[in-house]
Amino acid sequence: MRAAVLSAHGLDGLAAVDRAEPRPGPGEVLVRVDTVGVNQLDLNVIAGVGPGVAAKLPRVLGIDPAGEIVAAGDDVDAARIGEAVVVKPNIACGECPACARGREADCPAQTVVGVHREGGAAELVAVPARNAFARGGLSADVATAAVHSVPIVLNAIETAGVVAGERVLVTGAGGTLGRAATALAAHFGAEVVAASRGGLVDAPTGVRTVQAADPTELRAALTEIEADDATRHAGFDVVIDVSGHGPTLAAGIAALGWGGRAVFCAASVDPRVELDARDFYLRRKRLIGVASADYAQVRRALDLVAAGVAVPVVGSRHPLADVRDAYRGFADSPPGKVIIDVS
């Protein structure tokens, strides 16, 4: 089979090559892959930095494949063969206290498809059956675009305890995660301000948008919003940051009101965060990191996508043979999820 294999760090070490076909082990299914996404985590693996250092080379990349189950291992219902699925990349251990509580997102021993084991940028991939979610009527590309991003922001919203009527600021709103966070927060009845560098042209009805090129502009824009809303209680109730940029997260935290909650879902651009510690503790603020989702949240998130609540945008597409170009152009791609068409 053909697979995108990283044999050495750097893009020159990535190529579509022939590999032996995998076989599903006990509790696993074999998926014939239609699509897989290009992700920041893949770039970490390619560069050998951050969470990518856990990958042992050579490694097949691709964390979020979608396709069809073509074989089942022992202890898996054979009736699943032929099912259209999409793969949740984070594999929980199933044995720790977090897993026992159904909080698989907090499992300290979780592994990741395409990092700790072979990924889905291949014609076939073997994954735990529990991680292969039925995608119903969702197309493979939309399911790939949704399976990691939408559950993460759903987890962020639920962890922050967002309720209808609260004021929610989404920073980094122009990307895949940010668009999902904006749509879901608005769906749950929050008053949403969506901030991004490039602005949003397709924000949900009722969402206020802010275009800010840097954290200084963002702070100024948020101060202006507070001045306009002087009759309201000061500050946001929740900030959801998906920018991956520490100074942007800090600007959002500064805009929180009394008891405000900040949740961040990325730290890929600049992980340094400087806070006013006095303001943070005197105003009872909280800061929470969210990097994956529980299995139940994945199911709910896919259902929300199927219902049209959050519709991931599919951006540029590349055949598996051009996988190196897909990663090379990732930063400059049009808005939307970059997709690799495997078959």
C-alpha positions in Angstrom: 0.0 0.0 0.0 1.0 3.6 -0.4 1.6 5.7 2.7 3.1 9.1 3.6 6.2 8.1 5.7 8.5 10.4 7.5 11.9 8.7 7.6 14.0 11.6 8.8 13.1 15.0 10.4 12.4 17.8 7.9 10.1 17.9 4.8 12.8 16.2 2.7 12.4 13.2 4.9 8.7 12.8 4.0 7.5 10.8 0.9 4.7 8.6 -0.3 6.2 5.1 -0.5 5.1 1.5 -0.5 4.5 -0.1 2.9 3.3 -3.5 4.0 -0.5 -3.6 4.6 -1.3 -3.5 8.4 -3.5 -6.1 10.0 -6.0 -5.3 12.8 -5.1 -6.7 16.2 -7.5 -7.7 18.9 -10.0 -4.9 19.5 -9.0 -3.1 16.3 -10.5 -2.4 12.9 -8.8 -1.9 9.6 -9.9 1.3 7.7 -9.5 1.9 4.0 -8.7 5.6 4.0 -10.4 8.2 1.8 -9.2 11.4 3.4 -6.9 12.6 6.1 -6.1 16.1 7.3 -2.9 18.2 7.6 -2.4 19.3 11.2 0.0 21.3 13.3 0.8 18.1 15.2 2.0 16.6 12.0 4.4 19.5 11.6 5.6 19.0 15.1 6.4 15.4 14.2 8.1 16.4 11.0 10.2 19.0 12.9 10.8 16.7 15.9 9.7 19.3 18.3 7.1 19.7 21.1 4.7 16.7 21.2 6.2 15.5 18.0 9.3 14.3 19.7 7.3 11.2 20.9 7.2 9.8 17.3 9.7 7.1 16.5 10.9 7.3 12.9 10.0 6.0 10.3 6.4 6.9 11.0 3.3 7.1 8.8 1.7 10.6 9.5 -1.9 11.5 9.7 -4.0 11.8 12.8 -7.6 12.1 11.5 -8.4 9.6 8.7 -11.9 9.0 7.4 -12.9 6.0 5.3 -14.5 2.6 5.5 -13.9 -0.4 7.8 -12.7 -3.3 5.6 -11.7 -5.8 8.3 -12.1 -6.4 12.0 -9.8 -8.0 14.6 -10.7 -10.4 17.4 -13.4 -9.1 19.9 -14.8 -6.7 17.3 -18.3 -7.2 15.8 -17.8 -8.2 12.2 -21.0 -6.4 11.4 -19.0 -3.2 11.4 -17.2 -4.1 8.2 -18.5 -1.8 5.5 -19.2 1.0 8.0 -18.2 4.6 7.0 -16.1 5.9 9.9 -13.8 8.7 11.0 -11.0 8.2 13.5 -10.6 10.0 16.8 -6.8 10.5 17.1 -6.4 10.4 20.9 -6.5 6.9 22.2 -7.2 6.7 26.0 -5.7 4.0 28.1 -9.1 2.9 29.5 -7.6 2.0 32.9 -6.7 5.2 34.7 -9.0 7.1 37.1 -9.8 9.7 34.4 -10.9 7.0 32.0 -13.0 5.4 34.7 -14.9 8.8 35.1 -15.5 9.0 31.3 -13.0 11.8 31.1 -10.8 10.3 28.5 -9.5 13.7 27.4 -7.6 13.9 30.7 -6.0 10.4 30.4 -2.3 10.9 31.2 -1.4 7.8 29.3 -3.2 8.5 26.0 -1.4 7.9 22.7 -2.1 9.5 19.3 -2.6 8.1 15.9 0.2 9.3 13.6 2.5 10.0 16.6 2.8 7.0 18.9 1.6 4.6 16.2 1.2 4.5 12.5 -1.2 7.2 11.1 -3.9 7.5 8.5 -2.0 9.2 5.6 -2.0 5.7 4.0 -4.4 3.6 2.0 -5.0 1.4 5.1 -4.7 2.1 8.8 -5.4 -0.1 11.9 -7.0 1.7 14.9 -8.8 0.7 18.0 -12.5 0.0 17.2 -13.6 2.4 19.9 -11.8 5.2 18.1 -13.5 4.6 14.7 -16.7 6.6 14.9 -19.6 6.1 12.5 -19.8 9.2 10.4 -23.3 8.5 9.0 -24.1 10.9 6.2 -21.0 13.1 6.7 -18.6 13.0 3.7 -15.1 11.8 4.4 -13.5 15.3 4.0 -16.0 17.0 6.3 -15.6 14.2 8.9 -11.8 14.5 8.8 -12.1 18.3 9.2 -14.5 17.9 12.2 -13.3 14.9 14.2 -10.5 16.6 16.1 -11.3 20.3 16.1 -15.0 20.3 16.9 -14.8 17.9 19.9 -11.9 19.9 21.4 -13.8 23.1 21.4 -16.9 21.4 22.6 -14.8 20.1 25.5 -13.5 23.7 26.1 -17.1 25.1 26.2 -18.3 22.3 28.5 -15.3 22.5 30.8 -15.7 26.3 31.1 -19.3 25.7 31.9 -20.6 28.2 29.3 -24.3 28.9 29.8 -26.8 30.9 27.8 -26.5 34.6 28.2 -22.8 34.6 29.1 -20.3 36.8 27.3 -17.8 34.6 25.4 -14.6 35.9 23.6 -13.1 33.6 21.0 -9.5 34.5 20.0 -8.0 32.9 16.9 -11.5 32.7 15.5 -10.5 32.6 11.9 -9.0 29.1 11.9 -10.6 25.7 12.0 -10.8 25.5 15.8 -11.9 29.1 16.1 -14.8 28.9 13.6 -16.0 25.8 15.5 -15.8 27.5 18.9 -17.6 30.5 17.6 -20.4 28.5 16.1 -20.9 26.2 19.1 -20.8 29.0 21.7 -23.4 31.0 19.7 -25.5 27.8 19.4 -25.5 27.4 23.2 -26.9 30.9 23.6 -23.7 32.8 24.5 -23.1 36.4 23.4 -20.0 35.9 21.3 -17.2 38.2 20.2 -15.0 36.5 17.6 -11.5 38.0 17.3 -9.1 37.1 14.5 -6.3 38.7 12.5 -8.0 38.5 9.2 -11.7 39.0 10.2 -14.6 36.7 9.8 -16.9 37.1 6.8 -19.2 34.2 7.6 -19.8 34.5 11.4 -23.1 33.2 12.8 -25.9 35.7 13.1 -25.5 37.8 16.3 -21.8 37.3 16.6 -19.7 40.4 16.9 -16.4 40.3 15.0 -13.2 42.0 15.8 -10.2 42.2 13.5 -6.9 42.7 15.3 -3.4 42.2 13.8 -1.7 41.7 17.1 -2.4 41.6 20.9 -2.0 45.3 21.3 -4.8 46.0 18.7 -6.9 43.3 20.3 -6.6 44.9 23.8 -7.6 48.3 22.3 -10.6 46.8 20.5 -11.8 45.0 23.6 -11.5 48.1 25.7 -13.6 49.9 23.1 -16.2 47.1 23.3 -16.3 47.5 27.1 -16.8 51.3 26.7 -19.8 50.6 24.4 -21.3 48.2 26.9 -20.8 50.4 29.9 -24.2 49.4 31.2 -23.1 45.8 31.5 -21.0 44.1 34.1 -17.3 44.6 33.2 -15.5 41.9 31.3 -16.1 38.6 29.6 -17.3 35.5 31.4 -15.3 33.2 29.2 -12.4 33.4 26.8 -11.7 30.5 24.5 -8.3 30.9 22.9 -7.3 28.7 19.9 -4.7 31.0 18.5 -1.8 29.1 19.9 -0.2 32.5 20.7 0.6 33.2 24.3 0.3 37.0 24.1 -3.1 36.7 22.5 -4.2 34.4 25.3 -2.9 36.9 27.8 -5.0 39.7 26.2 -8.1 37.5 26.5 -7.4 36.8 30.1 -7.0 40.5 30.8 -10.4 41.0 29.3 -12.1 38.6 31.7 -14.4 39.9 34.4 -14.9 38.6 38.0 -14.7 34.9 38.1 -13.9 34.6 34.4 -12.7 31.4 32.9 -10.1 31.1 30.2 -9.7 27.9 28.2 -6.9 27.5 25.7 -6.7 24.7 23.1 -3.3 25.4 21.4 0.2 26.6 22.1 1.8 26.1 18.8 2.9 29.6 17.8 4.2 31.2 21.0 3.8 29.3 24.4 4.9 32.2 26.6 2.1 33.8 28.6 2.6 36.9 30.9 -0.2 37.6 33.3 -1.0 40.2 35.9 -1.0 37.8 38.8 -2.6 40.2 41.2 -5.5 40.8 38.8 -5.8 37.1 38.2 -6.2 36.0 41.8 -8.1 39.0 43.2 -10.7 38.7 40.4 -11.0 34.9 40.9 -10.0 34.1 37.3 -9.3 30.5 36.1 -7.1 29.1 33.3 -7.7 25.7 31.9 -5.9 23.7 29.2 -7.8 21.5 26.8 -6.0 19.3 24.2 -8.4 16.6 23.3 -12.0 15.3 24.0 -13.9 12.6 25.7 -15.3 9.8 23.5 -18.9 11.0 24.3 -17.9 14.5 23.3 -16.7 13.2 19.9 -20.1 11.6 19.3 -22.0 14.7 20.3 -19.7 16.9 18.2 -20.2 14.8 15.1 -23.9 14.9 15.7 -23.8 18.7 15.9 -21.8 18.8 12.6 -24.4 16.6 11.0 -27.1 18.9 12.2 -25.4 21.9 10.6 -24.5 23.7 13.9 -20.8 23.7 13.1 -19.8 23.2 9.5 -16.0 22.8 9.0 -14.6 24.6 6.0 -12.6 22.4 3.7 -9.7 24.3 2.1 -7.1 23.1 -0.3 -6.8 19.4 -1.3 -3.8 17.4 -2.4 -3.3 13.8 -3.6 -1.3 11.5 -1.4 1.5 11.6 -4.0 1.9 15.4 -3.3 1.9 15.1 0.5 5.1 17.0 0.9 3.6 20.0 -1.0 0.5 19.8 1.3 2.7 20.3 4.4 5.0 22.9 2.7 2.0 25.1 1.8 0.1 24.6 5.1 0.7 28.0 6.6 -0.3 29.9 3.4 -3.3 27.7 2.4 -6.7 29.3 1.9 -9.0 29.2 4.9 -10.3 25.8 5.8 -9.0 22.4 6.6 -6.2 21.1 4.3 -7.2 17.7 3.1 -5.1 14.9 1.6 -7.1 12.7 -0.7 -5.8 9.2 -0.2 -8.2 7.3 -2.4 
